[in-house]
Amino acid sequence: FVSPDREYIEWPVADVDGLYEHWSRIFGRPAVLVARTFRIVPEDLIGLRGQYCLYLAREIVSPDEREVNLVVGNNDGYRIHVNGELVADVDEQIWWAPQNAAHAVHLRAGRNLVLLRLLKRGERLDFSLGIRNAQTTKTHHVLDWIVDLADGNPLAVS
């Protein structure tokens, strides 16, 4: 079984570059999960069955400093760090929906390292991650998808 209380690797200060090289050798190809939409499908990279813990790293490049919301769809537990800061630590098993939760995050100008730890304790792992702009008015929140961010080099840790 997989435990939400156990750290399977040193995280969030793990050697992302070293882990990438290590797992690329094991897989016999680059250990990269391509998310063609905002949904992460780990079965595209690994063929594991049963329970597991999946660690992912991504760099997001922002043209300026800003506050955003990371919008999460999940069906199992997850942990998110941004630039070394713990943003979310969620231990739940629920039905996936594209906007189960939103977490306020500060992005700095330039590169921002996002680290994810995802748990799969059921039949499948469903996880999605989107980034929305958060602007508060007196009566409601206005949320807009952010479209001016870029993918950084997933192997370069800043």
N, C-alpha and C positions, 0 to 999 in steps of 0.2 A: 504494500500500500504506500501511498504518498502522503506525507504529513505537511500541513500548512505551517507548522511550527519549526520545521527542520530546514536549515540552509544546506543545500546540496553542493554549492560552490560558494567561495568567498564573494559575497554580493553586498553592496553595490560597488565594491572596490576591486572587483575581479579584473583580471588581465584579459580584456575583451579581445585584443589582437591575438594573444596566445591561445585563447579558447577557440577562436575562429579557425586558426591554423590546425589545432588539434582535431577538431570535429570534421574539418574538411578532409583531413587524411583518413579518418575513420569512415566517412561517407564515400570517399573516393571521388568527390566533386566538391565545389564550393558549398559551404554550410550557409546558404542564403535562402531565406524564405521569401518568395516573390508574392507580394499582396497586390493583385491587379485591381482590387477594390479595397475598401477600408476593412474588409474581413480577413483575418489571418487563418490560414488553413494549414496546420502543421503536417497533415497527412501528405501534402505535396513534397515535403522534405524527408520525413522519417516515416517508417512503416511500423512503428511501435504499436503494440496492442496492450490493453490494460491501463493501469494508472501510471502517470508520469508527471514530472515537473519540467517545464520548458522555459529556458532563459533566452531572451531576445534582446538585441541592442540595435539602436538606430540613431543616426544623427539627423537632426532637423536644423536647417539653416534659416534664420529669420533675418529679414532686412533691417529690423529695428527691435528695440526692447519693447515688450508688450505683455499684457495679461491675457491669457487664453483659458479656455475650458477644454480639457481632454474629455471627450465624450466616449464612454465605454459601453459596449455591448458584451455581456459575458454570461456564461452558464456555470462557471465554477470560480474558485478563488483566484485572485491575482494580486500582485504588488507592482507598483510603478515608482521608479526614481527618475527625476529629471535633474540633471547637473549635480548628481550626488545627494539630492534632497528627496526624502521619502514623501511622495505625493498621495499615495493610496495604499492601504493594506486591507484587502477585502477577503473574507473567508465566508463564502456562501455558495450554495448550489441552487440555482434558479433556472427559469426558462430564459433563453437568450432573447433579447430584443435589442435593436440597434442603439437605443439610448437608455440603458438601464441606470447609468450613473454619469455624473459630470464632476470633474475635479479641477479646481482652479489652479493654474500653473503660471509662473512667471518665466517667460522666455527672454533670454538676453539677446542682444544683437549678435549675429554670427552663429556659430555652431552651438547646438544644445544636444547633449547626450541623453537619450531616453532609454532606460533599462526596464524590461518587463520580466516578471516571473509569473508564469501561468501554470495552473494546476489542472490536471485532467483526472478526475476521480470517477467519472461516469462513462457512458458508452462513447461519447465524442466530446471534443473540445470546440466550443464556439466562442470566438473572441473577435471583437472589432474595436477599432480605435480611430476616432476622427478628431479634428481640431476646429473649434469654433471660437469666434471672437466673443468676448463677454463685455457687454456694456449695460450698466444698470440705469434704469430710469426710476422715478418715484413710484410708478405703478406696476412695472413689469420688467423682466429681463428681455433684451433683444439679443438673439443669438444668430450669428451669421457664420457659415462655413468659411474658413480662411483659405485663400487660394494663392497667396503670394509667398508661401514657404517652399523650400527646396529640400531634397534629400541630400544629406552630406555623405561623405565616405563612411560607410558603416564600420570600417575598421580603424579609423583614426579617432582616438580619444583625445578630447581637448581638456 
